[in-house]
Amino acid sequence: IVSVAAAGGLILTANKRLARHLVAAFDEQMQSDGKHVWNTPQIISFDAWLHRCLSDLGEAWRLLEGLPARRLWEQLIEKESANSELELLQLSATARKALEAHQWSVAYGCNLHAYPLTEDQRVFSGWQKIYRRECERQQWLDRAELPGVIFSAVANGRLSLPGEVILVGFDQWAPELGGLRTVVEQQGGTLLEKRAEPNPQLMLGCYPCADAHQEVERAARWARALLEQGATSIGVVVPDLQARRKEIERVFRQQIDPAADLSLQEQESRFSLSLGAPLLEQGPIFAALEILGAGYRLTTEQASYLLRTPYLGGSRAEADNRALLDSRLRSFRQQRIGLKQLAEQAGRENRAEQAAKIFTLLQQALETSERLLPGQWSARFAQLLQSVGWPGERGLSSSEYQMVKAWQEKLLPGFASLDPVSQPIDRRQALTLLRRFAGELEFQT
């Protein structure tokens, strides 16, 4: 792979992580060869390469994928099923499955009209027609159709390919890879697939465990034993990592990095999980959505959270007074408290004047009845959070800083990208969508 990359060949990987690993290995090889300067190798994930090619064609603006594509499916499904026996309770989940089915049908060139269809398949086929018609009307390019556009551009001479292309890390031979092979060979080049060589010293073992928890604990102990023997790179594969993420993180930390639980300072962990957690669950982001979601009347828990969170302005300067106010509110034994009343209580006797101003700003933000596009709501939400001092006065840790950057550079821009496929919506709808997308966006430190 290194020699092909050094000669200008194209290395396409199954994911970004593998691409980064190969680039690092290439750089190390160049340094060990005594070189001080070298060309950047063409080592890139297949998906990123497709996007780069579309950008080279000057048509990146056409691509419809991710949140905008799914939102378009939601809207057309909602419109088609409204006031009918097909009206859906789980619109988001249905749209996600429909989009996935559409992508597979395009990838495999499936023509639904060539087969007898069930009622569900006929409904899906109708949705697909409407979706394609809307994409054609708006000149959007669906993600599933992207490989075909790129391969056609190569065949027509609008894009060029190096003479040698290597695929690395692909477990399955998807149809789009077959299309790539065809176009490479038509250009007189060669396409090779690199697979991991079997290790002759490989040892397989099977170890019984009483239950799933013991399985996790034994895996963690096994990894710790290898670390104590000097191992520097250990991988543990968990088929259902999403469902068991919290348990695995807790057990592995106890076995491998117990000092992290005792340290008051954030430090780099000795292990990491390849699967991130939803951005919604991260401290500053959870706080931001709780702040934005504060209504005219708050539950006692909501009011207490706003008084105790460190992610609001004045949280350090007024910490004692806010804690006293929190205790006083709980002594009232009320189920709910008005936001206006909370502001009055905070400002009374100069207890927490900054908190009072914040609660007043939150109440004023609720008084709008405007319907705006998601991009306009993104700007409004960012402005409101800034005015109430989010993400707080204290210095952010490294992970908190990355969370705030993810909010500013991924979540809000991603929400704003819904503008082309969205109608103006009210504040409540905007917050519901934003919260849902924050729950779907994966974050990893």
URHU-V212626 format. One record per pair of residues at least 12 apart in sequence whose ideal C-beta (glycine too) atoms are under 10 Angstrom apart, sorted by the first residue. I is the first residue (numbers start at 0). J is the second residue. If there is no record, write none. Layout:
i j
I J
I J
This chain:
i j
0 12
0 21
0 24
0 25
0 28
0 40
0 42
0 165
0 167
0 191
0 193
1 21
1 24
1 25
1 27
1 28
1 29
1 32
1 40
1 42
2 28
3 40
3 41
3 42
3 161
3 162
3 163
3 164
3 165
3 191
3 193
4 21
4 22
4 24
4 25
4 28
4 29
4 37
4 38
4 39
4 40
4 41
4 42
4 163
4 165
5 25
5 28
5 29
5 32
5 34
5 37
5 38
5 40
6 40
6 161
6 162
6 163
7 38
7 40
7 41
7 161
7 162
7 163
8 40
8 41
8 42
8 160
8 161
8 162
8 163
8 164
8 165
8 188
8 189
8 191
9 40
9 41
9 42
9 43
9 48
9 160
9 161
9 162
9 163
9 164
9 165
9 166
9 183
9 188
9 190
10 22
10 25
10 40
10 41
10 42
10 43
10 44
10 48
10 161
10 163
10 164
10 165
10 166
10 167
10 193
11 41
11 42
11 43
11 44
11 45
11 46
11 47
11 48
11 49
11 164
11 165
11 166
11 167
11 168
11 169
11 176
11 179
11 190
12 42
12 43
12 44
12 45
12 46
12 47
12 48
12 165
12 166
12 167
12 168
12 169
12 193
13 44
13 45
13 46
13 166
13 167
13 168
13 169
13 170
13 171
13 173
14 44
14 45
14 46
14 47
14 168
14 169
14 273
15 43
15 44
15 46
15 47
16 44
16 168
16 273
17 42
17 44
17 167
17 168
17 169
18 40
18 42
18 43
18 44
18 45
18 47
18 48
18 167
18 168
19 42
19 44
20 42
20 167
20 168
21 40
21 42
21 43
21 165
21 167
21 168
22 39
22 40
22 42
22 43
23 42
24 42
25 37
25 39
25 40
25 42
26 39
26 40
41 161
41 164
42 165
42 167
44 167
44 168
45 146
45 166
45 167
45 168
45 169
45 173
45 175
45 176
45 179
46 64
46 142
46 145
46 146
46 175
48 149
48 164
48 179
49 62
49 142
49 145
49 146
49 148
49 149
49 150
49 175
49 179
50 62
50 64
50 142
50 145
50 149
51 149
52 145
52 146
52 148
52 149
52 150
52 152
52 153
52 157
52 158
52 160
53 140
53 145
53 148
53 149
53 152
53 158
55 149
55 152
55 157
55 158
55 159
56 148
56 149
56 152
56 157
56 158
58 138
58 140
58 145
58 148
58 152
59 140
60 138
60 139
60 140
60 419
61 134
61 137
61 138
61 139
61 140
61 141
61 145
61 148
62 139
62 140
62 141
62 142
62 144
62 145
62 148
63 130
63 133
63 134
63 137
63 138
63 139
63 140
63 141
63 142
63 144
63 145
63 416
63 419
63 420
64 98
64 102
64 139
64 140
64 141
64 142
64 143
64 145
64 416
65 142
65 413
65 416
65 417
65 436
66 373
66 410
66 413
66 414
66 415
66 416
66 417
66 420
66 432
66 435
66 436
66 439
66 440
67 139
67 373
67 413
67 416
67 417
67 418
67 419
67 420
67 421
68 94
68 98
68 101
68 102
68 130
68 134
68 139
68 141
68 142
68 143
68 420
69 91
69 94
69 95
69 97
69 98
69 99
69 417
69 420
69 436
69 439
70 91
70 94
70 373
70 414
70 416
70 417
70 419
70 420
70 421
70 432
70 436
71 94
71 98
71 129
71 130
71 133
71 134
71 137
71 139
71 141
71 417
71 419
71 420
71 421
72 90
72 91
72 93
72 94
72 95
72 96
72 97
72 98
72 99
72 101
72 126
72 127
72 129
72 130
72 420
73 87
73 90
73 91
73 93
73 94
73 95
73 97
73 98
73 420
73 432
74 90
74 94
74 133
74 420
74 421
74 422
75 94
75 97
75 125
75 126
75 127
75 128
75 129
75 130
75 132
75 133
75 420
76 90
76 91
76 93
76 94
76 97
76 98
76 122
76 123
76 126
76 129
76 130
77 90
77 93
77 94
78 129
79 122
79 125
79 126
79 129
80 93
80 122
80 126
85 118
85 119
85 122
91 432
91 435
91 439
93 123
93 126
94 126
95 439
96 123
97 122
97 123
97 126
97 127
97 130
98 126
98 127
98 130
98 141
98 142
98 143
99 143
100 120
100 123
100 126
100 127
101 123
101 126
101 127
101 130
101 131
101 141
101 142
101 143
102 141
102 142
102 143
102 144
103 143
103 173
103 174
104 123
104 124
104 127
104 143
105 127
105 131
105 141
105 142
105 143
105 144
105 145
105 146
105 147
105 174
105 175
106 143
106 144
106 146
106 147
106 173
106 174
106 175
106 178
107 173
107 174
107 175
108 147
108 174
111 123
111 124
111 127
111 128
112 124
131 144
133 420
137 419
137 420
139 419
139 420
143 175
145 175
146 173
146 174
146 175
146 176
146 178
146 179
146 182
147 175
147 178
149 175
149 178
149 179
149 182
150 175
150 178
150 179
150 181
150 182
150 183
150 185
151 178
151 182
152 182
153 179
153 182
153 183
153 185
153 186
154 181
154 182
154 185
154 186
156 186
158 182
159 186
160 179
160 182
160 183
160 185
160 186
160 187
160 188
160 190
161 183
161 186
161 188
162 183
162 186
162 187
162 188
162 189
163 183
163 188
163 189
163 190
163 191
164 179
164 180
164 182
164 183
164 186
164 188
164 189
164 190
164 191
164 192
165 189
165 190
165 191
165 192
165 193
166 179
166 180
166 190
166 191
166 192
166 193
166 194
167 191
167 192
167 193
167 194
167 195
168 192
168 193
168 194
168 195
169 192
169 193
169 194
170 194
172 192
176 190
176 192
180 192
204 221
206 218
206 221
211 239
211 243
211 246
212 243
212 246
212 250
214 237
214 243
214 250
215 235
215 237
215 243
215 246
215 247
215 249
215 250
215 251
215 254
216 246
216 250
216 251
216 253
216 254
217 250
217 254
218 235
218 236
218 237
218 247
218 250
218 251
218 254
219 235
219 247
219 249
219 250
219 251
219 252
219 253
219 254
219 255
219 270
220 250
220 251
220 254
220 255
221 233
221 235
221 254
222 234
222 235
222 251
222 254
222 255
222 269
222 270
223 251
223 253
223 254
223 255
223 256
223 269
223 270
224 254
226 254
226 255
226 269
226 270
233 255
233 270
234 273
235 247
235 251
235 270
235 272
235 273
236 273
237 272
237 273
237 274
240 272
240 273
240 274
241 274
241 276
241 441
244 272
244 274
244 275
244 276
245 276
245 280
247 270
247 272
247 274
248 268
248 270
248 271
248 272
248 276
251 268
251 269
251 270
251 271
251 272
252 268
252 269
252 270
254 270
255 268
255 269
255 270
256 268
256 269
256 270
264 396
265 395
265 396
265 397
265 398
265 399
265 444
266 396
266 397
267 397
267 444
268 444
271 443
271 444
272 443
272 444
273 443
274 441
274 443
275 405
275 440
275 441
275 442
275 443
275 444
276 441
276 442
276 443
276 444
277 436
277 437
277 438
277 439
277 440
277 441
277 442
278 402
278 405
278 406
278 409
278 410
278 436
278 437
278 438
278 439
278 440
278 441
278 442
278 443
279 410
279 433
279 434
279 435
279 436
279 437
279 438
279 439
279 440
279 442
280 437
280 438
280 442
281 398
281 399
281 401
281 402
281 403
281 405
281 406
281 437
281 442
281 444
282 308
282 309
282 310
282 390
282 391
282 395
282 396
282 398
282 399
282 402
282 403
283 308
283 309
283 310
283 384
283 389
283 390
283 391
283 395
283 398
283 399
283 400
283 401
283 402
283 403
283 405
283 406
284 310
284 390
284 399
284 402
284 403
284 405
284 406
284 410
284 434
284 437
284 440
284 442
285 304
285 308
285 310
285 402
285 434
285 437
286 304
286 305
286 308
286 309
286 310
286 311
286 384
286 389
286 390
286 391
287 310
287 380
287 381
287 383
287 384
287 387
287 389
287 390
287 402
287 403
287 406
287 410
287 433
287 437
288 380
288 406
288 410
288 430
288 433
288 434
288 437
288 438
289 301
289 304
289 305
289 308
289 310
289 311
289 434
290 304
290 305
290 308
290 310
290 311
290 357
290 360
290 361
290 364
290 380
290 383
290 384
290 387
290 388
290 389
291 361
291 364
291 376
291 379
291 380
291 383
291 384
291 387
291 389
291 426
291 429
291 430
291 433
291 434
292 361
292 426
292 427
292 430
292 431
292 433
292 434
293 305
293 338
293 341
293 357
293 358
293 361
293 362
293 364
293 365
293 387
294 335
294 337
294 338
294 361
294 362
294 365
294 427
295 335
295 337
295 338
295 339
295 361
295 362
295 365
295 366
296 334
296 335
296 336
296 337
296 338
296 339
296 340
296 341
297 328
297 335
297 336
297 337
297 338
297 340
297 341
297 358
297 361
298 333
298 334
298 335
298 336
299 325
299 328
299 329
299 331
299 332
299 333
299 334
299 335
299 336
300 329
301 335
301 336
301 338
301 341
302 324
302 325
302 328
302 329
302 333
302 335
302 336
302 337
302 338
302 340
302 341
302 344
302 358
303 321
303 322
303 324
303 325
303 326
303 328
303 329
303 336
304 325
305 321
305 325
305 338
305 341
305 345
305 354
305 357
305 358
305 361
305 387
306 318
306 320
306 321
306 322
306 323
306 324
306 325
306 326
306 328
306 341
306 344
306 345
306 351
306 354
306 358
307 321
307 322
307 325
308 321
308 389
308 390
308 391
309 390
309 391
309 392
309 393
309 399
310 384
310 387
310 388
310 389
310 390
310 391
310 392
310 393
310 395
310 399
310 403
311 353
311 354
311 357
311 358
311 384
311 387
311 388
311 389
311 390
311 391
311 392
312 353
312 354
312 356
312 357
312 360
312 385
312 386
312 387
312 388
312 389
312 390
312 391
312 392
313 345
313 351
313 352
313 353
313 354
313 355
313 356
313 357
313 387
313 388
313 391
313 392
314 353
314 354
314 357
314 388
314 390
314 391
314 392
314 393
315 391
315 392
315 393
316 351
316 352
316 353
316 392
317 345
317 350
317 351
317 352
317 353
317 354
317 355
317 392
318 351
318 392
319 350
319 351
320 345
320 348
320 349
320 350
320 351
320 352
320 353
320 354
321 345
321 350
321 351
321 353
321 354
322 351
323 350
323 351
324 341
324 344
324 345
324 347
324 350
324 351
324 354
324 355
327 344
327 350
328 340
328 341
328 344
328 345
331 344
337 358
337 362
338 358
338 359
338 361
338 362
338 363
338 365
339 358
339 359
339 362
340 358
341 354
341 355
341 357
341 358
341 359
341 361
341 362
342 354
342 355
342 356
342 357
342 358
342 359
342 360
342 361
342 362
343 355
343 358
343 359
344 358
345 357
345 358
345 359
346 358
346 359
353 387
353 388
353 392
354 387
356 386
356 387
356 388
357 386
357 387
357 388
357 389
358 387
360 383
360 386
360 387
360 388
361 383
361 386
361 387
363 383
363 386
364 379
364 380
364 382
364 383
364 386
364 387
364 426
365 426
365 427
366 426
367 379
367 425
367 426
368 425
368 426
369 423
369 424
369 425
369 426
370 422
370 423
370 424
370 425
370 426
370 428
370 429
371 418
371 421
371 423
371 424
371 425
371 426
371 429
372 415
372 417
372 418
372 419
372 421
372 422
372 423
372 424
372 429
373 411
373 413
373 414
373 415
373 416
373 417
373 418
373 419
373 420
373 421
373 422
373 423
373 424
373 428
373 429
373 432
373 433
373 436
374 411
374 412
374 414
374 415
374 416
374 417
374 418
374 419
374 421
375 415
375 418
375 423
375 424
375 429
376 411
376 414
376 415
376 417
376 423
376 424
376 425
376 426
376 428
376 429
376 430
376 432
376 433
377 407
377 410
377 411
377 412
377 413
377 414
377 415
377 416
377 417
377 418
377 429
377 433
378 411
378 415
379 426
379 429
380 406
380 411
380 414
380 426
380 429
380 430
380 433
381 406
381 407
381 411
384 406
384 407
384 411
389 403
389 406
390 402
390 403
390 406
396 444
397 444
398 442
398 443
398 444
399 444
400 444
401 442
401 443
401 444
402 442
402 444
405 437
405 440
405 441
405 442
405 443
405 444
406 437
406 440
406 442
409 436
409 437
409 440
409 441
409 442
410 433
410 436
410 437
410 440
410 442
411 433
411 436
413 433
413 436
413 437
413 439
413 440
414 429
414 432
414 433
414 436
414 437
414 440
417 429
417 432
417 436
